[in-house]
Amino acid sequence: MPATKGHRNWGWLRKLPSGKYQASYLKDGTRYKAAGTFDTKLNAEGWLANEKNYLDRCRMTGETWKSPEQRRDEGKAAVLLLGDYGKQVIEERKTKETTRSLYNSLWTNHVQERLGIIPLRELNAEAIRAWYARLDGDTTKRHAYSLLNMVCNVAVKDGLLVRNPCQIDGAMTTKRKREPEILAVDELNAVADAMPERFKLLVLLSAWCGLRWGEATELRRSDINANRDQITISRAVTHVGKCRIDTTKSGNVRYVSIPASLRRSVEDHLAQHVESQRDALLFKPFMGGCHVNDQVFAKTWYKPALKDAGREKVRIHDLRHFGATMMAHAGASPTEIALFLGHSTPTMSMRYTAATASRMTHLADRLSKMAETVQKAS
């Protein structure tokens, strides 16, 4: 039996084949429906009557009219606590497990206690300012506020908040506590020469190719192309509770040109220190474990080599800054440096990779000439 329609002076009823009723009405050319169906015609008419009374009241008093859906969302927000909603957002967000673990820790330890019991609908800028003022530590404040801001943005998209109440200027701005320490080329060579032979290339590739530690130590034989002039960076290893191999930090695959001055070293390293399987690690740990451990590496070899070079303050991650600095000296644009470091978004990578591939090779050649100039001078 087909559904039947009922036309009225105001509103619209529709009897469904199931025997239930659907109610709706037009306002400014848009049709608004009840959230569900009604068992009886009388109940459906009652919903329409309530909607008509609400609409008339708004016209008479100047109250802002809100659609049935908006009012339902606000009703949810009124009973939904920020703490519970934030946990739900974190759980549903597509992100790496290490990042999710960080989010959960931040939420539990720095947001939940003071703001968690506030109904989402009642969260306001004043409460957030008071909470923010009580947080300790610049890094903690920035990360916790950024997480709360993200949760509130999702709430706005879900229709649970009209606007994001996180309105503190500069709260998410990174304040660098220290400037990176950049080695000179001859200092870098000295540090690399002080390494065991199997780790010399680890230092040089990390620096000249701008690799993160987790990217460099997860490199496999198959990530180096046949010409030994390009690295594919598609994975990284992290250790949070256990060894976890995942995509890179940005989730992108990038291709880094190897400077010509390093290609012979790469060839020799593959022949002497890497097993023949395609998935063999480029840098096999000395002391067991799945990958070269950064703390063991630093304590055993890296820091002593820095001390001998008179540059004790240079962190392992500063080798990556070395690569960015050398790229800038070679004439790379900010976009090219971002591509080199893997800082670009997926959309940006697709937009620029094809256009700059030859340019990146050209820049790698210029890096090679810079290294060769220093070697000849010494």
Backbone torsions as a table, in degrees:
resi	resn	phi	psi	omega
1	MET	NA	125.2	-177.9
2	PRO	-68.2	156.7	176.6
3	ALA	-67.1	148.3	178.6
4	THR	-112.0	144.1	-178.7
5	LYS	-106.1	143.5	177.8
6	GLY	-122.6	116.9	178.9
7	HIS	-91.5	138.1	-176.2
8	ARG	-131.1	175.4	175.6
9	ASN	-63.7	-34.7	176.9
10	TRP	-146.6	130.6	-179.9
11	GLY	90.2	178.8	-172.3
12	TRP	-149.5	133.1	178.0
13	LEU	-117.3	145.2	178.9
14	ARG	-138.5	122.0	177.1
15	LYS	-89.1	125.1	-176.5
16	LEU	-88.8	160.9	177.4
17	PRO	-54.8	-26.5	179.5
18	SER	-72.9	-11.6	-176.7
19	GLY	95.6	-7.9	178.9
20	LYS	-87.2	169.3	-175.7
21	TYR	-118.8	142.3	176.3
22	GLN	-113.9	135.1	-177.1
23	ALA	-121.8	143.5	177.9
24	SER	-158.7	170.3	176.1
25	TYR	-153.9	160.8	178.5
26	LEU	-100.4	138.3	172.0
27	LYS	-142.4	121.9	179.9
28	ASP	52.2	39.8	175.9
29	GLY	82.0	0.7	179.7
30	THR	-113.3	135.2	179.8
31	ARG	-91.6	132.1	179.1
32	TYR	-116.7	129.2	-175.7
33	LYS	-110.8	154.0	171.3
34	ALA	-66.2	155.2	-175.7
35	ALA	-62.8	-34.8	-179.0
36	GLY	-138.2	-163.1	178.1
37	THR	-103.0	170.2	-176.9
38	PHE	-120.9	142.9	-179.1
39	ASP	-70.4	-31.1	-177.4
40	THR	-128.4	156.7	177.3
41	LYS	-64.1	-35.1	-178.6
42	LEU	-62.4	-41.2	179.0
43	ASN	-66.6	-39.7	178.7
44	ALA	-63.8	-41.7	178.1
45	GLU	-65.6	-34.5	178.0
46	GLY	-63.6	-40.0	177.6
47	TRP	-63.3	-43.3	178.4
48	LEU	-62.8	-39.8	-179.9
49	ALA	-63.3	-41.8	178.8
50	ASN	-64.7	-40.3	178.4
51	GLU	-64.8	-39.6	179.8
52	LYS	-65.5	-41.8	178.7
53	ASN	-63.2	-41.6	179.1
54	TYR	-63.7	-42.4	179.6
55	LEU	-64.3	-43.2	179.1
56	ASP	-63.7	-39.7	179.9
57	ARG	-63.2	-42.1	179.3
58	CYS	-62.2	-39.8	179.4
59	ARG	-67.0	-36.2	-177.0
60	MET	-78.6	-37.1	-173.4
61	THR	-99.4	-13.5	-176.0
62	GLY	83.7	4.5	177.5
63	GLU	-61.7	141.0	179.4
64	THR	-69.8	122.2	179.2
65	TRP	-75.4	139.6	177.5
66	LYS	-126.5	141.3	-178.1
67	SER	-65.6	161.5	176.4
68	PRO	-55.8	-37.6	179.8
69	GLU	-66.6	-41.8	177.8
70	GLN	-61.0	-42.8	-179.5
71	ARG	-67.6	-34.5	176.3
72	ARG	-66.0	-42.6	179.1
73	ASP	-63.0	-40.6	179.4
74	GLU	-66.6	-33.3	176.9
75	GLY	-65.5	-40.1	176.2
76	LYS	-62.7	-45.2	-177.7
77	ALA	-63.7	-30.5	-177.8
78	ALA	-67.6	-29.1	-178.7
79	VAL	-105.9	-12.8	-179.7
80	LEU	-87.1	121.4	-178.6
81	LEU	-80.0	145.3	179.8
82	LEU	-56.4	-42.3	-178.0
83	GLY	-57.8	-45.8	-179.2
84	ASP	-68.9	-41.2	-178.8
85	TYR	-65.3	-42.1	179.3
86	GLY	-60.0	-42.7	178.3
87	LYS	-61.9	-38.4	179.4
88	GLN	-65.7	-42.9	179.9
89	VAL	-62.8	-44.2	-180.0
90	ILE	-62.7	-42.1	-178.6
91	GLU	-65.4	-36.9	-175.7
92	GLU	-86.9	-13.5	-176.2
93	ARG	-71.5	135.9	177.8
94	LYS	-80.0	107.5	-178.0
95	THR	-157.5	169.9	178.6
96	LYS	-69.9	153.9	-179.5
97	GLU	-62.5	-35.9	178.5
98	THR	-64.2	-39.1	178.5
99	THR	-69.5	-41.1	178.9
100	ARG	-62.1	-39.7	178.0
101	SER	-61.9	-41.4	177.2
102	LEU	-63.9	-44.5	179.5
103	TYR	-59.7	-46.7	-178.7
104	ASN	-62.1	-39.9	178.6
105	SER	-64.7	-45.6	178.2
106	LEU	-61.4	-45.2	-177.3
107	TRP	-64.4	-46.6	-177.8
108	THR	-66.6	-43.9	-172.2
109	ASN	-87.6	-21.8	-172.3
110	HIS	-128.5	-13.5	179.9
111	VAL	-114.1	-47.2	-173.0
112	GLN	-55.7	-46.0	-171.6
113	GLU	-60.0	-43.7	-174.0
114	ARG	-99.2	-29.7	-176.3
115	LEU	-112.6	-13.4	-172.3
116	GLY	-60.5	-30.9	-175.9
117	ILE	-87.5	-0.5	179.3
118	ILE	-79.4	129.2	173.3
119	PRO	-58.1	137.0	-175.8
120	LEU	-52.9	-39.5	-177.8
121	ARG	-64.8	-26.4	-176.2
122	GLU	-93.8	-1.7	178.7
123	LEU	-65.6	129.3	-178.0
124	ASN	-138.2	171.3	-176.1
125	ALA	-63.2	-35.1	-178.9
126	GLU	-63.7	-45.0	179.1
127	ALA	-63.5	-38.0	-179.6
128	ILE	-69.0	-39.9	177.9
129	ARG	-62.3	-42.2	180.0
130	ALA	-65.0	-41.6	177.3
131	TRP	-64.2	-45.3	-177.8
132	TYR	-62.2	-39.4	-178.4
133	ALA	-64.3	-25.2	-177.8
134	ARG	-88.9	-11.0	-179.8
135	LEU	-71.4	145.5	179.2
136	ASP	-106.0	142.1	174.3
137	GLY	85.8	126.5	-177.0
138	ASP	-60.2	-43.3	-177.7
139	THR	-66.7	-44.5	178.4
140	THR	-61.1	-44.6	-179.5
141	LYS	-60.9	-44.3	-177.9
142	ARG	-65.4	-45.4	-177.3
143	HIS	-68.9	-42.4	-179.4
144	ALA	-66.3	-41.2	179.4
145	TYR	-66.3	-41.2	178.9
146	SER	-61.7	-39.1	178.7
147	LEU	-66.5	-45.0	177.9
148	LEU	-61.8	-40.3	178.1
149	ASN	-60.9	-41.8	178.7
150	MET	-63.3	-44.2	179.5
151	VAL	-62.4	-41.5	179.8
152	CYS	-67.9	-34.9	175.8
153	ASN	-61.9	-40.9	177.7
154	VAL	-65.1	-39.7	179.1
155	ALA	-62.1	-37.1	176.1
156	VAL	-63.8	-45.2	179.2
157	LYS	-64.1	-32.4	178.9
158	ASP	-79.5	-4.5	-179.4
159	GLY	79.5	14.5	-178.2
160	LEU	-92.2	-19.6	173.0
161	LEU	-128.9	143.2	178.4
162	VAL	-73.6	-41.5	177.9
163	ARG	-147.5	159.1	-179.1
164	ASN	-73.9	121.2	-179.4
165	PRO	-80.6	-0.5	176.8
166	CYS	-80.0	100.3	-172.2
167	GLN	-129.1	25.8	-178.9
168	ILE	-86.2	116.2	-178.4
169	ASP	-63.1	132.4	174.7
170	GLY	77.1	2.5	-175.5
171	ALA	-67.3	-24.0	-179.0
172	MET	-104.8	8.5	-179.5
173	THR	-78.8	129.4	179.8
174	THR	-75.5	127.7	176.1
175	LYS	-108.5	106.3	-177.7
176	ARG	-68.1	123.6	-178.8
177	LYS	-78.7	-27.1	-179.3
178	ARG	-146.0	146.5	173.9
179	GLU	-81.2	143.5	178.2
180	PRO	-62.7	145.8	177.1
181	GLU	-93.4	117.5	-175.5
182	ILE	-103.3	121.1	176.8
183	LEU	-70.8	148.7	167.4
184	ALA	-75.1	161.2	-176.7
185	VAL	-59.7	-43.0	-179.4
186	ASP	-68.2	-31.9	176.7
187	GLU	-68.2	-40.9	177.1
188	LEU	-60.1	-44.4	179.6
189	ASN	-62.8	-37.5	179.6
190	ALA	-66.5	-41.7	178.4
191	VAL	-63.9	-44.5	179.7
192	ALA	-62.4	-40.7	-179.2
193	ASP	-66.0	-23.8	179.9
194	ALA	-81.0	-8.1	-179.6
195	MET	-79.3	157.0	166.1
196	PRO	-56.7	149.2	-174.7
197	GLU	-52.6	-36.2	-175.3
198	ARG	-73.4	-12.8	-178.9
199	PHE	-114.0	-1.9	179.9
200	LYS	-59.6	-44.7	-178.9
201	LEU	-67.8	-28.6	177.6
202	LEU	-59.0	-43.7	178.3
203	VAL	-67.3	-45.0	-175.7
204	LEU	-68.0	-42.7	178.7
205	LEU	-68.1	-40.1	178.5
206	SER	-58.1	-38.6	-177.7
207	ALA	-79.9	-58.9	-173.1
208	TRP	-72.0	-21.3	-179.7
209	CYS	-109.1	3.7	173.2
210	GLY	61.7	41.9	-175.3
211	LEU	-89.5	144.6	168.1
212	ARG	-73.2	154.8	-178.5
213	TRP	-58.0	-45.9	-178.9
214	GLY	-64.8	-27.6	176.6
215	GLU	-75.9	-44.9	-176.9
216	ALA	-65.0	-42.9	-175.7
217	THR	-78.8	-10.5	176.0
218	GLU	-98.4	0.8	179.4
219	LEU	-61.8	139.6	179.2
220	ARG	-118.9	164.7	178.8
221	ARG	-52.8	-40.4	-176.6
222	SER	-70.1	-11.9	179.3
223	ASP	-81.8	-10.5	176.4
224	ILE	-100.9	126.7	-177.2
225	ASN	-73.7	171.7	-173.4
226	ALA	-63.5	-30.9	-179.6
227	ASN	-82.7	-4.6	-179.1
228	ARG	60.6	29.8	-179.1
229	ASP	-119.9	6.4	-179.7
230	GLN	-151.5	140.7	176.3
231	ILE	-112.5	137.4	170.9
232	THR	-97.0	120.3	179.7
233	ILE	-105.5	102.4	-177.3
234	SER	-126.6	-9.5	-176.6
235	ARG	-140.2	165.8	173.0
236	ALA	-151.0	154.8	178.1
237	VAL	-110.7	140.8	174.6
238	THR	-129.8	160.5	178.6
239	HIS	-131.2	89.0	174.3
240	VAL	-120.2	92.6	-175.2
241	GLY	83.9	-41.0	179.4
242	LYS	-154.3	167.7	177.7
243	CYS	-71.6	126.4	-179.1
244	ARG	-133.3	120.4	176.6
245	ILE	-99.9	124.8	-175.1
246	ASP	-142.2	-173.0	173.7
247	THR	-67.7	173.6	177.7
248	THR	-66.3	171.0	-177.0
249	LYS	-56.5	-39.9	-179.5
250	SER	-86.0	-8.4	-179.1
251	GLY	81.9	4.6	-176.9
252	ASN	-100.8	157.8	166.8
253	VAL	-98.8	131.9	176.5
254	ARG	-131.7	159.1	-177.4
255	TYR	-120.3	119.2	-175.8
256	VAL	-111.0	126.3	177.8
257	SER	-74.4	135.2	178.2
258	ILE	-89.1	124.8	177.9
259	PRO	-55.3	143.5	-177.3
260	ALA	-56.6	-32.4	-178.5
261	SER	-65.8	-16.1	-178.9
262	LEU	-102.7	-10.8	-170.2
263	ARG	-65.9	-35.9	176.2
264	ARG	-66.4	-39.4	178.0
265	SER	-63.2	-38.4	177.5
266	VAL	-63.5	-45.7	179.5
267	GLU	-59.9	-45.6	-179.6
268	ASP	-65.3	-40.8	-179.3
269	HIS	-62.9	-44.3	179.5
270	LEU	-61.8	-37.0	-178.0
271	ALA	-74.1	-35.7	-171.0
272	GLN	-99.9	-27.1	-170.1
273	HIS	-125.7	-0.3	-176.4
274	VAL	-121.5	133.1	178.8
275	GLU	-66.6	164.9	-169.5
276	SER	-77.8	-18.8	-177.8
277	GLN	-65.2	146.6	-179.4
278	ARG	-60.3	-31.7	-177.8
279	ASP	-94.3	13.2	179.3
280	ALA	-68.7	135.7	178.3
281	LEU	-64.4	140.1	174.5
282	LEU	-67.1	-33.7	-176.1
283	PHE	-127.8	97.7	-177.3
284	LYS	-83.5	132.7	-177.9
285	PRO	-65.6	144.2	178.7
286	PHE	-71.3	-40.9	-166.6
287	MET	-108.9	33.6	179.8
288	GLY	81.1	-176.1	-176.8
289	GLY	89.7	171.5	-175.1
290	CYS	-78.4	-34.6	-177.5
291	HIS	-143.0	170.2	176.0
292	VAL	-65.1	124.2	-179.0
293	ASN	-82.8	128.5	-175.1
294	ASP	-64.6	-37.7	-178.3
295	GLN	-70.1	-41.8	177.8
296	VAL	-64.8	-43.7	179.8
297	PHE	-60.7	-45.0	-178.2
298	ALA	-65.0	-46.4	-176.8
299	LYS	-67.8	-39.9	-172.8
300	THR	-81.3	-40.0	-172.8
301	TRP	-127.1	-44.3	-170.1
302	TYR	-68.2	-51.1	-178.3
303	LYS	-64.5	-42.7	175.8
304	PRO	-59.1	-38.4	179.3
305	ALA	-67.1	-38.3	177.1
306	LEU	-65.1	-39.4	179.6
307	LYS	-62.0	-42.1	178.1
308	ASP	-63.8	-30.7	179.9
309	ALA	-87.7	-2.3	-179.0
310	GLY	72.1	26.7	-177.5
311	ARG	-130.9	54.7	-173.9
312	GLU	-61.8	-21.9	-173.4
313	LYS	-83.7	-3.6	-176.8
314	VAL	-78.5	117.0	178.1
315	ARG	-82.6	164.1	176.7
316	ILE	-59.3	-40.7	-178.1
317	HIS	-66.4	-20.8	177.9
318	ASP	-67.6	-19.2	175.1
319	LEU	-62.2	-35.1	177.4
320	ARG	-66.2	-38.6	175.7
321	HIS	-65.0	-33.9	175.3
322	PHE	-56.9	-48.4	-179.7
323	GLY	-58.6	-43.6	179.7
324	ALA	-64.9	-39.6	-180.0
325	THR	-65.4	-43.3	179.3
326	MET	-65.5	-36.6	176.9
327	MET	-62.8	-41.0	178.1
328	ALA	-63.7	-41.9	178.3
329	HIS	-63.6	-29.7	179.9
330	ALA	-80.1	-5.0	176.2
331	GLY	101.3	13.2	-180.0
332	ALA	-69.1	146.0	176.0
333	SER	-80.5	164.3	176.1
334	PRO	-55.4	-38.1	178.8
335	THR	-64.2	-42.2	-179.6
336	GLU	-67.6	-37.5	177.5
337	ILE	-66.7	-40.7	177.7
338	ALA	-61.2	-40.7	177.9
339	LEU	-65.8	-42.4	178.7
340	PHE	-58.9	-41.9	-176.4
341	LEU	-86.4	-11.7	-177.3
342	GLY	77.8	28.0	179.8
343	HIS	-88.3	-11.6	-173.9
344	SER	-73.8	156.3	174.1
345	THR	-74.3	163.1	177.4
346	PRO	-55.3	-41.9	179.5
347	THR	-62.7	-42.9	-178.8
348	MET	-66.2	-38.7	179.3
349	SER	-60.9	-46.4	-179.8
350	MET	-63.8	-33.8	-176.8
351	ARG	-71.0	-36.0	-171.0
352	TYR	-106.9	-20.3	-172.8
353	THR	-58.0	-52.1	-177.5
354	ALA	-63.4	-38.1	-175.5
355	ALA	-72.1	-25.2	-172.3
356	THR	-114.7	4.2	-176.7
357	ALA	-57.5	-47.7	-179.8
358	SER	-67.8	-35.1	178.5
359	ARG	-64.5	-39.7	-179.6
360	MET	-66.0	-37.0	175.6
361	THR	-63.9	-42.4	177.8
362	HIS	-59.9	-43.0	-179.9
363	LEU	-65.7	-38.6	178.1
364	ALA	-62.2	-38.1	177.4
365	ASP	-63.8	-37.5	178.2
366	ARG	-68.6	-36.5	175.3
367	LEU	-61.3	-42.1	-179.6
368	SER	-60.3	-43.3	179.5
369	LYS	-63.7	-36.8	177.8
370	MET	-63.3	-42.7	179.7
371	ALA	-66.3	-41.5	-178.9
372	GLU	-65.2	-35.1	179.6
373	THR	-62.7	-42.5	179.2
374	VAL	-66.4	-41.6	-179.1
375	GLN	-63.0	-39.8	179.1
376	LYS	-67.6	-37.6	-178.8
377	ALA	-67.1	-30.4	-178.2
378	SER	-89.6	NA	NA
